[in-house]
Amino acid sequence: MSLRVGLLSASLCAALSTGATAQTFPTRPVTMIVVFAAGGPTDIMARLAGEHMGKTLGQQFVIENVVGAGGTTGGARGARAAPDGHTLTVGSLGSHAAAPGLYKNMTFDPRELETVGMIAGTPGFLVVRKDFPARNFTEFLAYAKANPGKITSGHGGVGSTPHLQCLLLSSLTGIKFSLVPYRGSAPAMNDLVAGQIDSMCDLAPTVVPQVQAGTVRSLLISMPERAATTPDVPTSAEAGIPDYLFAGWNAIFAPKGTPKPVVDQLSKALLAALADPAVRKRIEDTGALPAKAADATPEALRKLLAADVDKWKKVISEAGVEAQ
């Protein structure tokens, strides 16, 4: 009898503890580890979501950029954090779905994390420096084939979503880029604007402001339809490569073991942000696509992550890229 009472008491205490955690969360500012450099697509999406989530939950959301190893350095730090909801990670398709196919010795499995939800999808662009001789993708392809390996193309680091864009574009067209990895998309874009590299495969939040400002030129967007933010940029089909359809994503993760009631609170705060017309407009203004409510839930992200890990392991293997 005493053993049964003891077990019941332990179960009751655990339930009460979980409930108390949910009721009091958050008790201090929440850190959002962004796995790429400030100013890049992942950073922009984190700041837009985090600002509104902080207001909903009554605590400030503090951005901490932790870069390196295609986003896995920041991902690992986030995975090791205390599972209490006060440290989250904002990652990407590259850092959390493709990374298992690119890195042999990852210290965490993204599929074991607690999924909070997707913030947005991010269409991909191919952009070139303002004075690059090719004026459209047909001319770019001809130039690339006449000058194999001579077109320098920056990306946000090995394993980043822009890196995957480059790999996919190369596999579909036979273009041999001279790839230049950076510690995030923002520094790569700075060099493209300055004319120090020829081209970039990158995502809407980094590309759209520069295209609109006329500091770079975009040869295509890897989507079925033209974007309202860049109406003059042709789709991949219009450019002659209809199979080049690519959209990255940015999403929020919590450490394994974070109590479900806490994850649920975070999810509700994210959904509230995505339901706010002002937040959606700010996301759309970057050229990104705010996640629909059905796609932003923890369950939807968990399913997408599992499918994308399997998909990109195959793509990376078929591309002949050796895991580092």
Order of alpha helices (4+ residues) and beta strands (2+ residues): alpha-beta-alpha-beta-alpha-beta-alpha-beta-alpha-beta-alpha-beta-alpha-beta-alpha-beta-alpha-beta-alpha-alpha-beta-alpha
